[in-house]
Amino acid sequence: MAWSRKHGARNWGIAQADRYANGLFALFELLADFPEMARERREFTPAVRIHPSGAHLVISRADGQGIEIIRILHAHQNLTAYLPEG
């Protein structure tokens, strides 16, 4: 996250980078409260849930005690390059 915030601050300014990062953190909290918010994507192994946040996709799965954020990808990145298909 530190690199992304630094990159965002350099390209869009500190205030915008902070708003974007805060939006991601707010999504993490929402997902912790409602882990089944997005439909389960069973075409990937293990199955994941994909949540958009600005220009990124937050990929998560429920674990026994909450959620695990597996990866954050730019929306233009190829999901199958980063997530194994089942």
PyMOL Python script that loads the backbone (N, CA, C, O; Angstrom):
from pymol import cmd

cmd.read_pdbstr("""\
ATOM      1  N   MET A   1       0.828  -1.187   0.000  1.00  0.00           N
ATOM      2  CA  MET A   1       0.000   0.000   0.000  1.00  0.00           C
ATOM      3  C   MET A   1       0.872   1.250   0.000  1.00  0.00           C
ATOM      4  O   MET A   1       0.481   2.255  -0.593  1.00  0.00           O
ATOM      5  N   ALA A   2       2.030   1.225   0.639  1.00  0.00           N
ATOM      6  CA  ALA A   2       2.875   2.420   0.708  1.00  0.00           C
ATOM      7  C   ALA A   2       3.290   2.872  -0.686  1.00  0.00           C
ATOM      8  O   ALA A   2       3.264   4.067  -0.982  1.00  0.00           O
ATOM      9  N   TRP A   3       3.675   1.930  -1.548  1.00  0.00           N
ATOM     10  CA  TRP A   3       4.079   2.314  -2.897  1.00  0.00           C
ATOM     11  C   TRP A   3       2.896   2.922  -3.644  1.00  0.00           C
ATOM     12  O   TRP A   3       3.065   3.932  -4.327  1.00  0.00           O
ATOM     13  N   SER A   4       1.734   2.350  -3.536  1.00  0.00           N
ATOM     14  CA  SER A   4       0.563   2.867  -4.234  1.00  0.00           C
ATOM     15  C   SER A   4       0.224   4.282  -3.788  1.00  0.00           C
ATOM     16  O   SER A   4      -0.097   5.135  -4.617  1.00  0.00           O
ATOM     17  N   ARG A   5       0.291   4.532  -2.507  1.00  0.00           N
ATOM     18  CA  ARG A   5      -0.013   5.867  -1.997  1.00  0.00           C
ATOM     19  C   ARG A   5       1.038   6.856  -2.494  1.00  0.00           C
ATOM     20  O   ARG A   5       0.702   7.971  -2.894  1.00  0.00           O
ATOM     21  N   LYS A   6       2.298   6.455  -2.470  1.00  0.00           N
ATOM     22  CA  LYS A   6       3.379   7.319  -2.962  1.00  0.00           C
ATOM     23  C   LYS A   6       3.187   7.601  -4.450  1.00  0.00           C
ATOM     24  O   LYS A   6       3.311   8.740  -4.900  1.00  0.00           O
ATOM     25  N   HIS A   7       2.887   6.559  -5.195  1.00  0.00           N
ATOM     26  CA  HIS A   7       2.648   6.698  -6.634  1.00  0.00           C
ATOM     27  C   HIS A   7       1.448   7.620  -6.885  1.00  0.00           C
ATOM     28  O   HIS A   7       1.506   8.504  -7.739  1.00  0.00           O
ATOM     29  N   GLY A   8       0.365   7.406  -6.138  1.00  0.00           N
ATOM     30  CA  GLY A   8      -0.821   8.249  -6.294  1.00  0.00           C
ATOM     31  C   GLY A   8      -0.548   9.695  -5.941  1.00  0.00           C
ATOM     32  O   GLY A   8      -1.016  10.604  -6.627  1.00  0.00           O
ATOM     33  N   ALA A   9       0.214   9.918  -4.867  1.00  0.00           N
ATOM     34  CA  ALA A   9       0.538  11.289  -4.452  1.00  0.00           C
ATOM     35  C   ALA A   9       1.354  11.989  -5.525  1.00  0.00           C
ATOM     36  O   ALA A   9       1.149  13.171  -5.800  1.00  0.00           O
ATOM     37  N   ARG A  10       2.275  11.260  -6.125  1.00  0.00           N
ATOM     38  CA  ARG A  10       3.120  11.848  -7.163  1.00  0.00           C
ATOM     39  C   ARG A  10       2.293  12.214  -8.394  1.00  0.00           C
ATOM     40  O   ARG A  10       2.533  13.248  -9.017  1.00  0.00           O
ATOM     41  N   ASN A  11       1.323  11.373  -8.744  1.00  0.00           N
ATOM     42  CA  ASN A  11       0.550  11.592  -9.966  1.00  0.00           C
ATOM     43  C   ASN A  11      -0.693  12.456  -9.781  1.00  0.00           C
ATOM     44  O   ASN A  11      -1.062  13.197 -10.692  1.00  0.00           O
ATOM     45  N   TRP A  12      -1.344  12.376  -8.623  1.00  0.00           N
ATOM     46  CA  TRP A  12      -2.622  13.068  -8.446  1.00  0.00           C
ATOM     47  C   TRP A  12      -2.669  13.975  -7.231  1.00  0.00           C
ATOM     48  O   TRP A  12      -3.687  14.623  -6.987  1.00  0.00           O
ATOM     49  N   GLY A  13      -1.609  14.035  -6.479  1.00  0.00           N
ATOM     50  CA  GLY A  13      -1.573  14.883  -5.294  1.00  0.00           C
ATOM     51  C   GLY A  13      -1.858  14.098  -4.019  1.00  0.00           C
ATOM     52  O   GLY A  13      -2.507  13.052  -4.042  1.00  0.00           O
ATOM     53  N   ILE A  14      -1.363  14.622  -2.924  1.00  0.00           N
ATOM     54  CA  ILE A  14      -1.471  13.935  -1.636  1.00  0.00           C
ATOM     55  C   ILE A  14      -2.925  13.778  -1.207  1.00  0.00           C
ATOM     56  O   ILE A  14      -3.320  12.705  -0.750  1.00  0.00           O
ATOM     57  N   ALA A  15      -3.719  14.821  -1.346  1.00  0.00           N
ATOM     58  CA  ALA A  15      -5.115  14.749  -0.893  1.00  0.00           C
ATOM     59  C   ALA A  15      -5.880  13.663  -1.644  1.00  0.00           C
ATOM     60  O   ALA A  15      -6.620  12.891  -1.034  1.00  0.00           O
ATOM     61  N   GLN A  16      -5.707  13.599  -2.956  1.00  0.00           N
ATOM     62  CA  GLN A  16      -6.406  12.581  -3.749  1.00  0.00           C
ATOM     63  C   GLN A  16      -5.895  11.192  -3.404  1.00  0.00           C
ATOM     64  O   GLN A  16      -6.687  10.257  -3.286  1.00  0.00           O
ATOM     65  N   ALA A  17      -4.598  11.041  -3.241  1.00  0.00           N
ATOM     66  CA  ALA A  17      -4.033   9.738  -2.871  1.00  0.00           C
ATOM     67  C   ALA A  17      -4.576   9.282  -1.521  1.00  0.00           C
ATOM     68  O   ALA A  17      -4.899   8.107  -1.346  1.00  0.00           O
ATOM     69  N   ASP A  18      -4.677  10.204  -0.570  1.00  0.00           N
ATOM     70  CA  ASP A  18      -5.221   9.859   0.745  1.00  0.00           C
ATOM     71  C   ASP A  18      -6.693   9.460   0.645  1.00  0.00           C
ATOM     72  O   ASP A  18      -7.117   8.505   1.296  1.00  0.00           O
ATOM     73  N   ARG A  19      -7.475  10.178  -0.160  1.00  0.00           N
ATOM     74  CA  ARG A  19      -8.890   9.822  -0.337  1.00  0.00           C
ATOM     75  C   ARG A  19      -9.014   8.421  -0.932  1.00  0.00           C
ATOM     76  O   ARG A  19      -9.854   7.627  -0.511  1.00  0.00           O
ATOM     77  N   TYR A  20      -8.171   8.134  -1.910  1.00  0.00           N
ATOM     78  CA  TYR A  20      -8.225   6.826  -2.566  1.00  0.00           C
ATOM     79  C   TYR A  20      -7.862   5.716  -1.586  1.00  0.00           C
ATOM     80  O   TYR A  20      -8.558   4.704  -1.502  1.00  0.00           O
ATOM     81  N   ALA A  21      -6.771   5.907  -0.845  1.00  0.00           N
ATOM     82  CA  ALA A  21      -6.345   4.910   0.145  1.00  0.00           C
ATOM     83  C   ALA A  21      -7.408   4.747   1.228  1.00  0.00           C
ATOM     84  O   ALA A  21      -7.704   3.625   1.641  1.00  0.00           O
ATOM     85  N   ASN A  22      -7.980   5.848   1.686  1.00  0.00           N
ATOM     86  CA  ASN A  22      -9.033   5.770   2.702  1.00  0.00           C
ATOM     87  C   ASN A  22     -10.250   5.017   2.179  1.00  0.00           C
ATOM     88  O   ASN A  22     -10.910   4.301   2.932  1.00  0.00           O
ATOM     89  N   GLY A  23     -10.549   5.175   0.894  1.00  0.00           N
ATOM     90  CA  GLY A  23     -11.646   4.419   0.286  1.00  0.00           C
ATOM     91  C   GLY A  23     -11.380   2.924   0.297  1.00  0.00           C
ATOM     92  O   GLY A  23     -12.281   2.124   0.548  1.00  0.00           O
ATOM     93  N   LEU A  24     -10.131   2.552   0.021  1.00  0.00           N
ATOM     94  CA  LEU A  24      -9.767   1.133   0.092  1.00  0.00           C
ATOM     95  C   LEU A  24      -9.921   0.605   1.512  1.00  0.00           C
ATOM     96  O   LEU A  24     -10.483  -0.470   1.719  1.00  0.00           O
ATOM     97  N   PHE A  25      -9.425   1.355   2.486  1.00  0.00           N
ATOM     98  CA  PHE A  25      -9.528   0.910   3.876  1.00  0.00           C
ATOM     99  C   PHE A  25     -10.988   0.825   4.326  1.00  0.00           C
ATOM    100  O   PHE A  25     -11.347  -0.069   5.092  1.00  0.00           O
ATOM    101  N   ALA A  26     -11.822   1.740   3.859  1.00  0.00           N
ATOM    102  CA  ALA A  26     -13.253   1.677   4.185  1.00  0.00           C
ATOM    103  C   ALA A  26     -13.874   0.416   3.584  1.00  0.00           C
ATOM    104  O   ALA A  26     -14.716  -0.226   4.211  1.00  0.00           O
ATOM    105  N   LEU A  27     -13.454   0.064   2.362  1.00  0.00           N
ATOM    106  CA  LEU A  27     -13.949  -1.167   1.748  1.00  0.00           C
ATOM    107  C   LEU A  27     -13.504  -2.378   2.556  1.00  0.00           C
ATOM    108  O   LEU A  27     -14.289  -3.305   2.752  1.00  0.00           O
ATOM    109  N   PHE A  28     -12.263  -2.389   3.027  1.00  0.00           N
ATOM    110  CA  PHE A  28     -11.786  -3.513   3.842  1.00  0.00           C
ATOM    111  C   PHE A  28     -12.673  -3.692   5.072  1.00  0.00           C
ATOM    112  O   PHE A  28     -13.028  -4.818   5.423  1.00  0.00           O
ATOM    113  N   GLU A  29     -13.028  -2.598   5.720  1.00  0.00           N
ATOM    114  CA  GLU A  29     -13.890  -2.673   6.905  1.00  0.00           C
ATOM    115  C   GLU A  29     -15.288  -3.175   6.537  1.00  0.00           C
ATOM    116  O   GLU A  29     -15.875  -3.978   7.261  1.00  0.00           O
ATOM    117  N   LEU A  30     -15.813  -2.700   5.415  1.00  0.00           N
ATOM    118  CA  LEU A  30     -17.125  -3.148   4.957  1.00  0.00           C
ATOM    119  C   LEU A  30     -17.106  -4.646   4.662  1.00  0.00           C
ATOM    120  O   LEU A  30     -18.035  -5.368   5.023  1.00  0.00           O
ATOM    121  N   LEU A  31     -16.047  -5.105   4.006  1.00  0.00           N
ATOM    122  CA  LEU A  31     -15.922  -6.529   3.698  1.00  0.00           C
ATOM    123  C   LEU A  31     -15.796  -7.359   4.968  1.00  0.00           C
ATOM    124  O   LEU A  31     -16.312  -8.475   5.033  1.00  0.00           O
ATOM    125  N   ALA A  32     -15.121  -6.831   5.969  1.00  0.00           N
ATOM    126  CA  ALA A  32     -15.010  -7.545   7.244  1.00  0.00           C
ATOM    127  C   ALA A  32     -16.391  -7.713   7.878  1.00  0.00           C
ATOM    128  O   ALA A  32     -16.678  -8.746   8.484  1.00  0.00           O
ATOM    129  N   ASP A  33     -17.242  -6.700   7.739  1.00  0.00           N
ATOM    130  CA  ASP A  33     -18.596  -6.769   8.295  1.00  0.00           C
ATOM    131  C   ASP A  33     -19.541  -7.614   7.437  1.00  0.00           C
ATOM    132  O   ASP A  33     -20.431  -8.282   7.963  1.00  0.00           O
ATOM    133  N   PHE A  34     -19.346  -7.584   6.121  1.00  0.00           N
ATOM    134  CA  PHE A  34     -20.221  -8.294   5.182  1.00  0.00           C
ATOM    135  C   PHE A  34     -19.369  -9.079   4.182  1.00  0.00           C
ATOM    136  O   PHE A  34     -19.285  -8.692   3.017  1.00  0.00           O
ATOM    137  N   PRO A  35     -18.739 -10.167   4.613  1.00  0.00           N
ATOM    138  CA  PRO A  35     -17.784 -10.876   3.751  1.00  0.00           C
ATOM    139  C   PRO A  35     -18.403 -11.499   2.505  1.00  0.00           C
ATOM    140  O   PRO A  35     -17.683 -11.808   1.555  1.00  0.00           O
ATOM    141  N   GLU A  36     -19.708 -11.689   2.488  1.00  0.00           N
ATOM    142  CA  GLU A  36     -20.349 -12.310   1.328  1.00  0.00           C
ATOM    143  C   GLU A  36     -21.043 -11.283   0.442  1.00  0.00           C
ATOM    144  O   GLU A  36     -21.996 -11.607  -0.267  1.00  0.00           O
ATOM    145  N   MET A  37     -20.564 -10.048   0.485  1.00  0.00           N
ATOM    146  CA  MET A  37     -21.169  -8.944  -0.239  1.00  0.00           C
ATOM    147  C   MET A  37     -21.209  -9.174  -1.757  1.00  0.00           C
ATOM    148  O   MET A  37     -22.229  -8.901  -2.390  1.00  0.00           O
ATOM    149  N   ALA A  38     -20.152  -9.654  -2.327  1.00  0.00           N
ATOM    150  CA  ALA A  38     -20.104  -9.927  -3.769  1.00  0.00           C
ATOM    151  C   ALA A  38     -20.298 -11.425  -3.988  1.00  0.00           C
ATOM    152  O   ALA A  38     -20.045 -12.236  -3.097  1.00  0.00           O
ATOM    153  N   ARG A  39     -20.744 -11.770  -5.173  1.00  0.00           N
ATOM    154  CA  ARG A  39     -20.961 -13.192  -5.430  1.00  0.00           C
ATOM    155  C   ARG A  39     -19.629 -13.930  -5.448  1.00  0.00           C
ATOM    156  O   ARG A  39     -18.583 -13.370  -5.778  1.00  0.00           O
ATOM    157  N   GLU A  40     -19.703 -15.183  -5.087  1.00  0.00           N
ATOM    158  CA  GLU A  40     -18.505 -16.013  -5.069  1.00  0.00           C
ATOM    159  C   GLU A  40     -18.135 -16.382  -6.498  1.00  0.00           C
ATOM    160  O   GLU A  40     -18.995 -16.782  -7.283  1.00  0.00           O
ATOM    161  N   ARG A  41     -16.866 -16.250  -6.832  1.00  0.00           N
ATOM    162  CA  ARG A  41     -16.364 -16.565  -8.176  1.00  0.00           C
ATOM    163  C   ARG A  41     -15.691 -17.929  -8.128  1.00  0.00           C
ATOM    164  O   ARG A  41     -14.498 -18.038  -7.845  1.00  0.00           O
ATOM    165  N   ARG A  42     -16.469 -18.963  -8.407  1.00  0.00           N
ATOM    166  CA  ARG A  42     -15.983 -20.339  -8.300  1.00  0.00           C
ATOM    167  C   ARG A  42     -15.141 -20.778  -9.493  1.00  0.00           C
ATOM    168  O   ARG A  42     -14.594 -21.881  -9.499  1.00  0.00           O
ATOM    169  N   GLU A  43     -15.038 -19.924 -10.490  1.00  0.00           N
ATOM    170  CA  GLU A  43     -14.173 -20.298 -11.617  1.00  0.00           C
ATOM    171  C   GLU A  43     -12.698 -20.221 -11.240  1.00  0.00           C
ATOM    172  O   GLU A  43     -11.838 -20.690 -11.986  1.00  0.00           O
ATOM    173  N   PHE A  44     -12.404 -19.627 -10.079  1.00  0.00           N
ATOM    174  CA  PHE A  44     -11.037 -19.573  -9.567  1.00  0.00           C
ATOM    175  C   PHE A  44     -10.904 -20.553  -8.411  1.00  0.00           C
ATOM    176  O   PHE A  44     -11.865 -20.812  -7.686  1.00  0.00           O
ATOM    177  N   THR A  45      -9.700 -21.095  -8.247  1.00  0.00           N
ATOM    178  CA  THR A  45      -9.433 -22.043  -7.170  1.00  0.00           C
ATOM    179  C   THR A  45      -8.343 -21.504  -6.280  1.00  0.00           C
ATOM    180  O   THR A  45      -7.231 -21.277  -6.756  1.00  0.00           O
ATOM    181  N   PRO A  46      -8.614 -21.287  -5.005  1.00  0.00           N
ATOM    182  CA  PRO A  46      -9.921 -21.411  -4.366  1.00  0.00           C
ATOM    183  C   PRO A  46     -10.856 -20.288  -4.816  1.00  0.00           C
ATOM    184  O   PRO A  46     -10.422 -19.281  -5.375  1.00  0.00           O
ATOM    185  N   ALA A  47     -12.139 -20.486  -4.558  1.00  0.00           N
ATOM    186  CA  ALA A  47     -13.140 -19.480  -4.935  1.00  0.00           C
ATOM    187  C   ALA A  47     -12.850 -18.161  -4.220  1.00  0.00           C
ATOM    188  O   ALA A  47     -12.411 -18.153  -3.070  1.00  0.00           O
ATOM    189  N   VAL A  48     -13.098 -17.056  -4.907  1.00  0.00           N
ATOM    190  CA  VAL A  48     -12.828 -15.724  -4.355  1.00  0.00           C
ATOM    191  C   VAL A  48     -14.043 -14.830  -4.577  1.00  0.00           C
ATOM    192  O   VAL A  48     -14.983 -15.191  -5.284  1.00  0.00           O
ATOM    193  N   ARG A  49     -13.999 -13.669  -3.964  1.00  0.00           N
ATOM    194  CA  ARG A  49     -14.975 -12.610  -4.213  1.00  0.00           C
ATOM    195  C   ARG A  49     -14.193 -11.393  -4.700  1.00  0.00           C
ATOM    196  O   ARG A  49     -13.118 -11.093  -4.180  1.00  0.00           O
ATOM    197  N   ILE A  50     -14.732 -10.697  -5.693  1.00  0.00           N
ATOM    198  CA  ILE A  50     -14.023  -9.579  -6.312  1.00  0.00           C
ATOM    199  C   ILE A  50     -14.869  -8.323  -6.141  1.00  0.00           C
ATOM    200  O   ILE A  50     -16.030  -8.277  -6.547  1.00  0.00           O
ATOM    201  N   HIS A  51     -14.269  -7.314  -5.536  1.00  0.00           N
ATOM    202  CA  HIS A  51     -14.962  -6.077  -5.198  1.00  0.00           C
ATOM    203  C   HIS A  51     -14.260  -4.906  -5.878  1.00  0.00           C
ATOM    204  O   HIS A  51     -13.067  -4.706  -5.649  1.00  0.00           O
ATOM    205  N   PRO A  52     -14.954  -4.125  -6.704  1.00  0.00           N
ATOM    206  CA  PRO A  52     -14.327  -2.952  -7.312  1.00  0.00           C
ATOM    207  C   PRO A  52     -14.131  -1.839  -6.294  1.00  0.00           C
ATOM    208  O   PRO A  52     -14.941  -1.645  -5.387  1.00  0.00           O
ATOM    209  N   SER A  53     -13.044  -1.122  -6.469  1.00  0.00           N
ATOM    210  CA  SER A  53     -12.776   0.066  -5.652  1.00  0.00           C
ATOM    211  C   SER A  53     -11.989   1.033  -6.521  1.00  0.00           C
ATOM    212  O   SER A  53     -10.783   0.874  -6.704  1.00  0.00           O
ATOM    213  N   GLY A  54     -12.672   2.029  -7.051  1.00  0.00           N
ATOM    214  CA  GLY A  54     -12.007   2.956  -7.965  1.00  0.00           C
ATOM    215  C   GLY A  54     -11.498   2.199  -9.179  1.00  0.00           C
ATOM    216  O   GLY A  54     -12.258   1.488  -9.837  1.00  0.00           O
ATOM    217  N   ALA A  55     -10.225   2.350  -9.475  1.00  0.00           N
ATOM    218  CA  ALA A  55      -9.612   1.692 -10.629  1.00  0.00           C
ATOM    219  C   ALA A  55      -9.029   0.330 -10.278  1.00  0.00           C
ATOM    220  O   ALA A  55      -8.296  -0.253 -11.077  1.00  0.00           O
ATOM    221  N   HIS A  56      -9.345  -0.183  -9.093  1.00  0.00           N
ATOM    222  CA  HIS A  56      -8.771  -1.444  -8.642  1.00  0.00           C
ATOM    223  C   HIS A  56      -9.845  -2.470  -8.315  1.00  0.00           C
ATOM    224  O   HIS A  56     -11.017  -2.139  -8.140  1.00  0.00           O
ATOM    225  N   LEU A  57      -9.413  -3.719  -8.238  1.00  0.00           N
ATOM    226  CA  LEU A  57     -10.264  -4.821  -7.810  1.00  0.00           C
ATOM    227  C   LEU A  57      -9.652  -5.408  -6.551  1.00  0.00           C
ATOM    228  O   LEU A  57      -8.471  -5.757  -6.530  1.00  0.00           O
ATOM    229  N   VAL A  58     -10.447  -5.516  -5.513  1.00  0.00           N
ATOM    230  CA  VAL A  58      -9.997  -6.122  -4.263  1.00  0.00           C
ATOM    231  C   VAL A  58     -10.494  -7.564  -4.279  1.00  0.00           C
ATOM    232  O   VAL A  58     -11.696  -7.820  -4.346  1.00  0.00           O
ATOM    233  N   ILE A  59      -9.558  -8.494  -4.216  1.00  0.00           N
ATOM    234  CA  ILE A  59      -9.881  -9.912  -4.294  1.00  0.00           C
ATOM    235  C   ILE A  59      -9.759 -10.492  -2.892  1.00  0.00           C
ATOM    236  O   ILE A  59      -8.716 -10.389  -2.246  1.00  0.00           O
ATOM    237  N   SER A  60     -10.849 -11.103  -2.438  1.00  0.00           N
ATOM    238  CA  SER A  60     -10.873 -11.592  -1.059  1.00  0.00           C
ATOM    239  C   SER A  60     -11.565 -12.941  -0.986  1.00  0.00           C
ATOM    240  O   SER A  60     -12.199 -13.401  -1.936  1.00  0.00           O
ATOM    241  N   ARG A  61     -11.418 -13.555   0.178  1.00  0.00           N
ATOM    242  CA  ARG A  61     -12.178 -14.760   0.488  1.00  0.00           C
ATOM    243  C   ARG A  61     -12.411 -14.780   1.988  1.00  0.00           C
ATOM    244  O   ARG A  61     -11.621 -14.250   2.768  1.00  0.00           O
ATOM    245  N   ALA A  62     -13.505 -15.399   2.367  1.00  0.00           N
ATOM    246  CA  ALA A  62     -13.816 -15.521   3.789  1.00  0.00           C
ATOM    247  C   ALA A  62     -12.917 -16.588   4.391  1.00  0.00           C
ATOM    248  O   ALA A  62     -12.666 -17.626   3.780  1.00  0.00           O
ATOM    249  N   ASP A  63     -12.441 -16.319   5.586  1.00  0.00           N
ATOM    250  CA  ASP A  63     -11.762 -17.366   6.337  1.00  0.00           C
ATOM    251  C   ASP A  63     -12.543 -17.556   7.629  1.00  0.00           C
ATOM    252  O   ASP A  63     -13.565 -16.898   7.825  1.00  0.00           O
ATOM    253  N   GLY A  64     -12.107 -18.408   8.484  1.00  0.00           N
ATOM    254  CA  GLY A  64     -12.866 -18.735   9.679  1.00  0.00           C
ATOM    255  C   GLY A  64     -13.145 -17.560  10.588  1.00  0.00           C
ATOM    256  O   GLY A  64     -14.119 -17.590  11.340  1.00  0.00           O
ATOM    257  N   GLN A  65     -12.325 -16.526  10.543  1.00  0.00           N
ATOM    258  CA  GLN A  65     -12.454 -15.430  11.497  1.00  0.00           C
ATOM    259  C   GLN A  65     -12.758 -14.085  10.850  1.00  0.00           C
ATOM    260  O   GLN A  65     -12.788 -13.067  11.543  1.00  0.00           O
ATOM    261  N   GLY A  66     -12.979 -14.057   9.573  1.00  0.00           N
ATOM    262  CA  GLY A  66     -13.235 -12.792   8.888  1.00  0.00           C
ATOM    263  C   GLY A  66     -12.974 -12.950   7.403  1.00  0.00           C
ATOM    264  O   GLY A  66     -13.498 -13.860   6.761  1.00  0.00           O
ATOM    265  N   ILE A  67     -12.160 -12.055   6.863  1.00  0.00           N
ATOM    266  CA  ILE A  67     -11.803 -12.157   5.449  1.00  0.00           C
ATOM    267  C   ILE A  67     -10.292 -12.093   5.298  1.00  0.00           C
ATOM    268  O   ILE A  67      -9.569 -11.617   6.174  1.00  0.00           O
ATOM    269  N   GLU A  68      -9.853 -12.585   4.170  1.00  0.00           N
ATOM    270  CA  GLU A  68      -8.454 -12.471   3.780  1.00  0.00           C
ATOM    271  C   GLU A  68      -8.432 -11.696   2.472  1.00  0.00           C
ATOM    272  O   GLU A  68      -9.068 -12.100   1.498  1.00  0.00           O
ATOM    273  N   ILE A  69      -7.710 -10.594   2.444  1.00  0.00           N
ATOM    274  CA  ILE A  69      -7.505  -9.860   1.195  1.00  0.00           C
ATOM    275  C   ILE A  69      -6.365 -10.577   0.484  1.00  0.00           C
ATOM    276  O   ILE A  69      -5.228 -10.573   0.955  1.00  0.00           O
ATOM    277  N   ILE A  70      -6.673 -11.181  -0.633  1.00  0.00           N
ATOM    278  CA  ILE A  70      -5.680 -11.974  -1.350  1.00  0.00           C
ATOM    279  C   ILE A  70      -4.802 -11.089  -2.218  1.00  0.00           C
ATOM    280  O   ILE A  70      -3.585 -11.265  -2.279  1.00  0.00           O
ATOM    281  N   ARG A  71      -5.435 -10.138  -2.889  1.00  0.00           N
ATOM    282  CA  ARG A  71      -4.690  -9.324  -3.844  1.00  0.00           C
ATOM    283  C   ARG A  71      -5.496  -8.093  -4.190  1.00  0.00           C
ATOM    284  O   ARG A  71      -6.725  -8.100  -4.117  1.00  0.00           O
ATOM    285  N   ILE A  72      -4.807  -7.049  -4.562  1.00  0.00           N
ATOM    286  CA  ILE A  72      -5.439  -5.852  -5.114  1.00  0.00           C
ATOM    287  C   ILE A  72      -4.824  -5.650  -6.487  1.00  0.00           C
ATOM    288  O   ILE A  72      -3.614  -5.464  -6.614  1.00  0.00           O
ATOM    289  N   LEU A  73      -5.658  -5.687  -7.510  1.00  0.00           N
ATOM    290  CA  LEU A  73      -5.189  -5.547  -8.890  1.00  0.00           C
ATOM    291  C   LEU A  73      -5.811  -4.313  -9.519  1.00  0.00           C
ATOM    292  O   LEU A  73      -6.902  -3.888  -9.139  1.00  0.00           O
ATOM    293  N   HIS A  74      -5.107  -3.749 -10.478  1.00  0.00           N
ATOM    294  CA  HIS A  74      -5.713  -2.705 -11.292  1.00  0.00           C
ATOM    295  C   HIS A  74      -6.791  -3.373 -12.138  1.00  0.00           C
ATOM    296  O   HIS A  74      -6.615  -4.508 -12.580  1.00  0.00           O
ATOM    297  N   ALA A  75      -7.880  -2.696 -12.361  1.00  0.00           N
ATOM    298  CA  ALA A  75      -9.012  -3.277 -13.083  1.00  0.00           C
ATOM    299  C   ALA A  75      -8.648  -3.725 -14.492  1.00  0.00           C
ATOM    300  O   ALA A  75      -9.351  -4.559 -15.064  1.00  0.00           O
ATOM    301  N   HIS A  76      -7.569  -3.198 -15.070  1.00  0.00           N
ATOM    302  CA  HIS A  76      -7.172  -3.573 -16.427  1.00  0.00           C
ATOM    303  C   HIS A  76      -6.267  -4.796 -16.451  1.00  0.00           C
ATOM    304  O   HIS A  76      -5.958  -5.316 -17.523  1.00  0.00           O
ATOM    305  N   GLN A  77      -5.840  -5.257 -15.283  1.00  0.00           N
ATOM    306  CA  GLN A  77      -4.979  -6.432 -15.242  1.00  0.00           C
ATOM    307  C   GLN A  77      -5.808  -7.690 -15.495  1.00  0.00           C
ATOM    308  O   GLN A  77      -7.001  -7.735 -15.196  1.00  0.00           O
ATOM    309  N   ASN A  78      -5.159  -8.694 -16.043  1.00  0.00           N
ATOM    310  CA  ASN A  78      -5.798  -9.958 -16.369  1.00  0.00           C
ATOM    311  C   ASN A  78      -5.921 -10.810 -15.105  1.00  0.00           C
ATOM    312  O   ASN A  78      -4.913 -11.241 -14.544  1.00  0.00           O
ATOM    313  N   LEU A  79      -7.142 -11.050 -14.662  1.00  0.00           N
ATOM    314  CA  LEU A  79      -7.356 -11.826 -13.439  1.00  0.00           C
ATOM    315  C   LEU A  79      -6.742 -13.215 -13.522  1.00  0.00           C
ATOM    316  O   LEU A  79      -6.155 -13.694 -12.551  1.00  0.00           O
ATOM    317  N   THR A  80      -6.873 -13.864 -14.672  1.00  0.00           N
ATOM    318  CA  THR A  80      -6.386 -15.238 -14.783  1.00  0.00           C
ATOM    319  C   THR A  80      -4.868 -15.327 -14.704  1.00  0.00           C
ATOM    320  O   THR A  80      -4.329 -16.406 -14.458  1.00  0.00           O
ATOM    321  N   ALA A  81      -4.176 -14.225 -14.906  1.00  0.00           N
ATOM    322  CA  ALA A  81      -2.719 -14.237 -14.752  1.00  0.00           C
ATOM    323  C   ALA A  81      -2.322 -14.273 -13.279  1.00  0.00           C
ATOM    324  O   ALA A  81      -1.198 -14.652 -12.949  1.00  0.00           O
ATOM    325  N   TYR A  82      -3.230 -13.883 -12.400  1.00  0.00           N
ATOM    326  CA  TYR A  82      -2.921 -13.784 -10.973  1.00  0.00           C
ATOM    327  C   TYR A  82      -3.710 -14.760 -10.105  1.00  0.00           C
ATOM    328  O   TYR A  82      -3.334 -15.021  -8.962  1.00  0.00           O
ATOM    329  N   LEU A  83      -4.797 -15.297 -10.642  1.00  0.00           N
ATOM    330  CA  LEU A  83      -5.634 -16.229  -9.878  1.00  0.00           C
ATOM    331  C   LEU A  83      -5.760 -17.533 -10.654  1.00  0.00           C
ATOM    332  O   LEU A  83      -6.135 -17.514 -11.826  1.00  0.00           O
ATOM    333  N   PRO A  84      -5.454 -18.665 -10.025  1.00  0.00           N
ATOM    334  CA  PRO A  84      -5.583 -19.938 -10.739  1.00  0.00           C
ATOM    335  C   PRO A  84      -7.044 -20.272 -11.029  1.00  0.00           C
ATOM    336  O   PRO A  84      -7.916 -20.128 -10.172  1.00  0.00           O
ATOM    337  N   GLU A  85      -7.283 -20.716 -12.246  1.00  0.00           N
ATOM    338  CA  GLU A  85      -8.637 -21.123 -12.617  1.00  0.00           C
ATOM    339  C   GLU A  85      -8.846 -22.574 -12.210  1.00  0.00           C
ATOM    340  O   GLU A  85      -7.923 -23.388 -12.256  1.00  0.00           O
ATOM    341  N   GLY A  86     -10.079 -22.885 -11.809  1.00  0.00           N
ATOM    342  CA  GLY A  86     -10.397 -24.227 -11.331  1.00  0.00           C
ATOM    343  C   GLY A  86     -10.962 -25.068 -12.347  1.00  0.00           C
ATOM    344  O   GLY A  86     -11.278 -26.228 -12.082  1.00  0.00           O
TER     345      GLY A  86
END
""", "prot")
cmd.dss("prot")
cmd.show_as("cartoon", "prot")
cmd.util.cbc("prot")
cmd.orient("prot")
